[in-house]
């Protein structure tokens, strides 16, 4: 009985909309090549209009990308890019950018 409940829980988590299970950061790095013009491959924005993504919380990045994809969140550039992302792409990108260490330096 315990094995059955474990299997049910695992299946439920796999389809959880907030993405409880982490994406593949290595695959996310490859997918981030398309993000580097604005957000940098290192997650540090290269243009003033783009936010830094390095070190952001994985759940936040996942939700933001899904919201851009559905149109719940609006941004001219992201509305072009996000609809082409699969759920796996979003999970992988979130895992990659959230895993980039951030160093805060004193002035």
Secondary structure by P-SEA (a helix, b strand, c coil): caaaaaaaaaaaaaacccccccccaaaaaaaacccccccccccccccccccccccccaaaaaaaaaaaaacccccaaaaaccccccaaaaaaaaaaaaabbbbbbcc
